[in-house]
Amino acid sequence: MDATKRIDDLIILSSRLAEVLEEENRALRGDRPREVAALPEAKTALSRAYETRVLGLKDQEDGLEDVAPALRERLSGLGKKMDGLLAENAK
């Protein structure tokens, strides 16, 4: 799989993981434990898929310079968004 495809996959996975975190954070704020309990499986599956893609990128570091800067920036922005959502989630 080429680096651009892996970055595309990471963007999709990051977006979906951010959605799950947002949903979980809303449920936590709203004291809705049943909704919270339904989400760990989705988070785990998305996290594992994300990790697999990242590890694949490490094997292809030479191809990263061929990835469009806009894609790299989008992924970076999603990473920052997830960092914020994870920090909120931890509270």
Buried (B, 14 or more C-beta within 10 A) or exposed (E): EEBBEBBBBBBBBBBBBBEBBBBBBEBBEEEEEEBBEEBEEBBEBBEEBBEEBEEBBEEEEEBBEEBEEEBBEBBEEBEEBBEEBEEBBEE
